[in-house]
Amino acid sequence: MELLVLSDYGSKENLKKENPSESDILNIMNSIDWNLFHQVCLSKNDYDWVEVSGNLNEDGLAAIYEKDNEQFVIDKAPTSINQLTEILLSYFNNDGKFIKKYKFTGENNNSDSTYDAEKVYKQLLDNEQKTSFDKNKTAKYGIMELIELFFFAPYYFIKGSYRFKSFSHLKKENYIVMLKQKTIIYVLSFLAWFLFINYQIKNYEQKRLEEIEKIDISDWKKKHGYE
C-alpha cells in the first residue's frame, strides 16, 4: 500500500510513503494544515485506492474511492477531519465500514485503460479549482479581520499567520479583492507604526531634555568657578 499527500490542488507532492502504518496515517492527518487545500490518498494499486481532500475554508471536504475500475464519490460532503481520517483507516484496515456508513455514487471509469493516479487527482479537481477561483475572486475580509490585520501586520509579516493566508497564497488562489485589501492595510499599518514609534522616540527625547533642564547645577558651577 502507498500513502500520497499532495497540496496546492495537486501541484505539490508533500509525501509519498510505501507500506504506511495506521499511526503514520493518524500522524499525517493531524499534522496537515487543513486551512489549505490538501489531498491524501491510500492506494493498493492504480485501480484500487481512496482519496480524501479539501480544506476547512471555502472548498470544503470530499472523499472518493475506486474499486474494479469504477470510481465512487461521497454524496454528502464530510464536515470534519475526523471523518476523513475514519475513511482512510477503514480502507487501510480493509473492513468496508466507510462504504457502509457513507453513501457513495458510482461513476464508471472504464474508458481510462492507462490510469495514472496523480493525473486523475488533478483532473478530478480541475473543475472544482476553477469554480473555487471564480468564488475567491470576490471574497473579502470582514471588518474585525481588517482591524486585526492593521494592528498585527508587522508581526504577521515577519512570523506569518495560520489565520490569514500569505500574499503568495492569495495571489495563487485568485483572492483578488482580499489581496488588495491586505496590501492596503499592510501599507497603512506599517506607516502608522512608523509614525507612532517615531513620535514615542521624540516624546521620550523631549521629556529627557526637560528633566535635564530641571536639574539644579548651581552648586556645581560655584565649585568649579563658573559663577
Long-range contacts (C-beta under 8 A, 24 or more apart in sequence): 1-42, 1-43, 1-44, 1-92, 2-42, 2-43, 3-28, 3-40, 3-41, 3-42, 4-39, 4-40, 4-41, 4-42, 4-43, 4-117, 4-118, 5-32, 5-38, 5-39, 5-40, 5-41, 6-38, 6-39, 6-40, 6-41, 6-118, 6-121, 7-36, 7-37, 7-38, 7-39, 8-36, 8-37, 8-172, 9-37, 9-122, 9-125, 9-129, 10-39, 10-118, 10-121, 10-122, 10-125, 11-122, 13-118, 14-38, 20-92, 22-89, 22-92, 22-93, 25-85, 25-88, 25-89, 25-92, 26-85, 26-89, 29-81, 29-84, 29-85, 29-88, 33-162, 34-81, 35-162, 36-169, 39-121, 39-125, 40-84, 40-88, 41-117, 41-121, 42-88, 42-91, 42-92, 43-117, 46-115, 46-116, 46-117, 47-115, 49-117, 50-87, 50-88, 50-91, 50-98, 51-121, 52-78, 52-84, 52-87, 52-88, 53-121, 53-125, 54-78, 56-81, 58-132, 58-135, 58-136, 58-139, 59-128, 59-132, 63-87, 63-98, 63-102, 63-104, 64-104, 64-124, 65-91, 65-99, 65-104, 66-109, 69-108, 69-109, 69-110, 69-115, 70-106, 70-107, 70-108, 70-109, 70-110, 71-106, 71-107, 71-108, 71-109, 72-104, 72-105, 72-106, 72-107, 73-104, 73-105, 73-107, 74-102, 74-103, 74-104, 75-102, 75-103, 75-104, 75-105, 76-102, 76-103, 132-173, 132-174, 133-173, 133-174, 134-174, 136-173, 136-174, 136-175, 136-176, 136-178, 137-174, 137-175, 137-176, 137-177, 138-176, 138-177, 139-175, 139-177, 139-178, 140-177, 140-178, 140-181, 141-178, 141-181, 141-182, 146-181, 146-185, 149-182, 149-185, 149-186, 149-189, 150-185, 150-188, 150-189, 150-192, 151-189, 153-185, 153-186, 153-189, 153-190, 153-193, 154-189, 154-190, 154-193, 157-186
